[in-house]
């Protein structure tokens, strides 16, 4: 059973950098052929895909966020991390980490519970 758990600050001030970590258990983030993503959902809005890191370490970002988004991993800890710089109040959202399967497509089969992040001074 694969489990994902988000962790990080619940409150971030505008212009600062948000850093969130997803800890994975029950499966390795280097196992073929899975990929690992960050998705967020602002209040009253739909899900917004942000970034992905594949089992090989390759990365890809949403074009609208690429300039200030970074996804990385620590394979020794079986974790992957999201960094979003220069946050604004529009960054207030529930942030999820999730696993995808290349064999299935773009659908995510496992999700973390989500963590609320509020951007406010």
URNOR-V944455 format. One record per residue. N is the residue number from 1. NEAR is the number of other ideal C-beta (glycine too) atoms within 8 Angstrom. Layout:
N;NEAR, N;NEAR
//
This chain:
1;3, 2;10, 3;8, 4;13, 5;10, 6;14, 7;8, 8;11, 9;7, 10;7, 11;8, 12;12, 13;8, 14;10, 15;5, 16;7, 17;9, 18;15, 19;9, 20;14, 21;11, 22;16, 23;10, 24;16, 25;8, 26;6, 27;9, 28;7, 29;14, 30;6, 31;8, 32;4, 33;8, 34;13, 35;12, 36;15, 37;14, 38;15, 39;13, 40;11, 41;11, 42;9, 43;5, 44;3, 45;6, 46;4, 47;7, 48;11, 49;9, 50;14, 51;15, 52;13, 53;14, 54;10, 55;10, 56;5, 57;7, 58;6, 59;10, 60;5, 61;11, 62;10, 63;5, 64;4, 65;11, 66;8, 67;4, 68;7, 69;14, 70;7, 71;15, 72;9, 73;11, 74;9, 75;8, 76;4, 77;6, 78;10, 79;11, 80;14, 81;12, 82;17, 83;11, 84;12, 85;9, 86;7, 87;12, 88;7, 89;7, 90;6, 91;11, 92;10, 93;11, 94;9, 95;15, 96;14, 97;15, 98;13, 99;15, 100;14, 101;11, 102;8, 103;4, 104;7, 105;5, 106;3, 107;7, 108;9, 109;8, 110;8, 111;10, 112;11, 113;6, 114;10, 115;13, 116;8, 117;16, 118;8, 119;14, 120;8, 121;3
//
